[in-house]
Amino acid sequence: MLIFGGKAPYVYLYSQERFLPGDIGEHLRHTIPYLNYSPITSYNNHQSLKNLAELNQFGTNVYLTSDDDPEHPPEWLRGDRNKPISPGSDDDDLLGMSAAPGIIIWVEKGEGIVDAFYFYFYSFNLGNKVAGWRFGNHVGDWEHNAVRFVNGLPESVFYSEHSGGAAYEYQAVEKIGLRPVSYSARGSHANYARPGVHYYAIPFHLLADVTDKGTLWDVTKNSYIYKWNMTSDVLTPSMETPLAPVEWFHFEGRWGDRFYPLSDRRQYRVAGQYHYVNGPTGPKFKNLDRKEVCQNEGICVVQPSLTVKLEGVNGGKWDEEDIPWPGDSKEETDVEGADGYDFGGDYAGEAGAEID
C-alpha cells in the first residue's frame, strides 16, 4: 500500500478558496434523500456512511439534498473547519492535513497495471461566471487524480477537469519530492497540472478556471484507503485504515441537490445553461475499471510535457453532474435578463468580496 501513498498527489487549493474540502460523513448529516423533489418518506432522516447504499432500493434518481439554502452557505457547506494545516503549526507532521478525509482507491487491472485513484470531496461547487452570469453551481463535488503504475513504477497521471480531464507522463508533471502536484481551481475544484488561468471550451469558449499555489493539501495525512476488485465489485479497507466504512461507496444516487426548476427563485437558464445543476455521482461511477488512464476513454492522449501538447484532445462529453438530465424539467424556456440570485461579489479575489 505504501507505494500508492508515496506517489499520492499534493493538492494546491486556490489561495482565496471559499469552498474547502468536505467531510463525506458530515455532508450526510446535513442532507436528506429526495426523490422527485420530495423527501423519501421512510428515509427522511440523515443517512450515514454505513447505510447510505440502502437508498439504492429507490433507484438512481435519489438526491442527497441540502438542509440549508446554498445561496447562503453555512460552515459545513463551505468546509470552514477543513482547511489544511499550514506552516506555523506546533507539529510539522500535521502540515497539509485536513479534517476532511481524502479517498484513496487502488485497482489491479492485470498485466502489471494498477491504477491508484485519489478522490477529493467538496460539499459545494461554485461555477464560473461569463458575461455576469454564473453557471454550474451544485451541492456536492467529487474530483480526482489517477496515477497509473506499471510493474510497480508510476507511468502517468490523470487530472479530472470539466470536460473529462488531461493526462501526462509521470516524469513530465511538477513534483514535491517524488509526489506529483495537482492544482485545484477556484470554486469548481477542477484539477490542473499547472497554476494559472485555464480556459475551457464547453459551453461558451469563455469560461475559465484559475489555480495558484495556495494552501497545500496532503490527503495521505487523513484518508480512507481501499482496494476495489472490479470483477467482484468488492471494496476492501486497507490495513492502514481497517475501520474505513465501505457501504457509502455503492450508493447509486447523487451527492447533492437535483437541479432547481426555473420556478425556483435560485435558478435561471441562459443559452441552455443553468445556474444550478445536478449534484454528482460518487467515485464508483467515475469509470474506475478504465483501460486507459483517462476517465473518458478512446480520446486519451498522455502528454509528454506540460508545455508541448500532442495532437488530440483529452475530454469529451461533460460529466453528467454538469447538465440537467433529460426530462428533469418541463420548463425549457430560455431566460432573457433573468434576475437570478447569486453569491455576493465575483469571487475573483477582489478586495471586499464576500459570499453570503
C-alpha positions, -999 to 999 in steps of 0.1 A, spaced: 0 0 0 28 24 8 38 28 -28 4 44 -36 6 68 -7 42 76 -16 30 88 -50 -2 105 -39 -6 140 -54 -2 170 -32 -31 194 -40 -27 232 -40 -61 247 -31 -67 282 -46 -53 308 -23 -87 325 -17 -108 294 -20 -141 298 -1 -153 262 -6 -128 240 11 -126 202 13 -157 185 27 -161 156 51 -184 130 34 -197 119 68 -206 155 78 -221 160 44 -246 132 51 -255 147 84 -267 178 66 -285 163 37 -318 143 33 -325 119 4 -350 133 -21 -369 116 -49 -388 137 -74 -382 168 -54 -397 153 -22 -381 137 8 -383 99 8 -409 93 35 -393 63 51 -358 78 48 -364 114 59 -336 112 85 -300 117 77 -281 87 63 -246 76 75 -216 62 56 -227 27 69 -262 27 55 -262 50 25 -264 23 -1 -298 12 13 -312 41 -7 -305 21 -39 -338 4 -35 -354 37 -47 -334 37 -79 -306 60 -92 -326 93 -91 -321 98 -54 -305 132 -45 -289 140 -12 -305 174 -8 -290 201 15 -309 210 47 -296 246 41 -300 270 12 -268 270 -8 -274 307 -17 -264 314 19 -239 286 26 -233 276 62 -200 265 76 -204 228 67 -212 236 31 -181 259 29 -159 234 47 -146 261 70 -132 237 96 -114 216 70 -88 240 58 -55 221 57 -29 229 83 -4 255 71 32 261 81 35 276 116 16 248 134 31 232 165 35 199 148 52 197 114 39 162 110 4 176 106 13 201 78 -12 197 49 -37 176 69 -74 184 66 -101 173 90 -119 161 58 -107 127 47 -95 121 12 -103 88 -5 -76 65 -20 -88 36 -40 -64 12 -58 -75 -12 -86 -55 -40 -101 -60 -42 -139 -38 -72 -148 -6 -74 -168 12 -54 -141 -11 -24 -143 -25 -8 -111 -44 24 -110 -45 44 -78 -73 69 -75 -71 99 -52 -106 114 -47 -113 148 -32 -147 157 -20 -162 192 -15 -197 199 -2 -202 227 -28 -191 236 -63 -192 272 -72 -195 276 -110 -177 302 -131 -191 334 -145 -193 347 -180 -210 380 -190 -222 384 -155 -239 350 -153 -227 322 -131 -232 287 -144 -228 252 -129 -233 256 -92 -241 224 -74 -241 208 -40 -216 180 -37 -184 178 -57 -162 148 -64 -128 154 -82 -98 131 -86 -64 123 -98 -53 89 -110 -18 76 -111 -11 45 -133 15 21 -121 31 -4 -145 51 -32 -127 52 -10 -96 65 21 -113 44 53 -119 38 58 -156 12 86 -160 -11 109 -141 -47 119 -149 -63 152 -137 -101 155 -137 -115 186 -153 -149 197 -166 -148 180 -200 -130 149 -189 -95 159 -179 -59 157 -190 -32 131 -187 6 134 -186 36 112 -184 46 109 -148 81 123 -155 66 154 -170 45 167 -141 56 190 -113 65 173 -81 73 179 -45 99 152 -37 86 122 -57 50 131 -54 31 149 -82 14 182 -77 -23 190 -86 -38 224 -87 -75 227 -76 -93 255 -94 -111 283 -76 -147 273 -68 -150 245 -93 -122 224 -79 -112 211 -113 -77 197 -112 -48 210 -134 -12 202 -137 -1 239 -136 -10 271 -119 -26 299 -139 -57 306 -160 -73 277 -178 -99 283 -204 -123 255 -212 -143 253 -244 -177 240 -232 -201 256 -233 -192 292 -242 -154 292 -250 -152 319 -224 -153 302 -191 -121 300 -172 -107 283 -141 -80 299 -120 -53 280 -100 -24 291 -79 -1 279 -51 -25 284 -22 -29 261 8 -12 227 3 -35 197 10 -18 163 17 -46 137 15 -23 110 29 -24 127 64 -61 118 67 -77 94 43 -98 63 38 -78 38 18 -93 9 -1 -88 -18 -27 -116 -23 -52 -120 -56 -70 -135 -46 -103 -146 -81 -112 -165 -89 -79 -173 -53 -71 -159 -57 -36 -144 -27 -18 -120 -37 10 -104 -13 35 -66 -13 36 -46 -24 66 -38 13 72 -75 22 76 -91 -11 86 -122 6 100 -129 27 69 -167 24 60 -175 8 27 -213 10 22 -213 46 11 -192 37 -20 -221 17 -35 -247 45 -33 -260 49 -69 -277 83 -64 -264 118 -63 -243 136 -36 -262 169 -39 -295 186 -49 -314 179 -80 -311 209 -103 -337 235 -94 -366 242 -118 -370 276 -133 -399 283 -109 -373 283 -81 -360 318 -72 -324 305 -72 -325 292 -108 -320 308 -142 -312 295 -176 -294 313 -203 -285 299 -237 -293 264 -224 -271 266 -194 -283 266 -158 -272 285 -127 -277 254 -106 -272 218 -119 -274 183 -106 -252 170 -78 -226 144 -88 -224 106 -86 -197 91 -64 -163 76 -71 -177 42 -81 -192 58 -112 -161 75 -124 -150 46 -147 -126 30 -122 -122 0 -144 -110 21 -173 -84 6 -196 -68 40 -203 -57 63 -176 -82 90 -187 -118 89 -174 -132 93 -209 -116 66 -230 -110 64 -267 -98 100 -268 -70 97 -243 -37 114 -252 -10 111 -225 10 143 -229 48 140 -226 52 176 -215 33 204 -197 42 228 -224 43 208 -257 9 193 -264 4 164 -288 -24 164 -313 -57 152 -298 -79 164 -270 -85 147 -237 -121 154 -229 -154 146 -245 -189 150 -230 -194 168 -198 -197 148 -166 -233 142 -160 -235 164 -130 -228 195 -151 -260 194 -171 -296 186 -162 -308 152 -170 -333 150 -200 -368 154 -187 -357 169 -154 -379 199 -160 -407 208 -184 -397 245 -181 -374 248 -211 -378 285 -220 -346 304 -221 -344 333 -197 -335 366 -211 -322 390 -185 -334 369 -156 -329 383 -121 -310 353 -108 -299 351 -72 -261 348 -69 -233 350 -44 -221 384 -35 -191 397 -54 -175 380 -84 -155 357 -62 -124 366 -81 -103 377 -51 -113 414 -54 -110 435 -23 -140 432 -1 -156 403 -20 -180 384 3 -201 353 -1 -234 355 17 
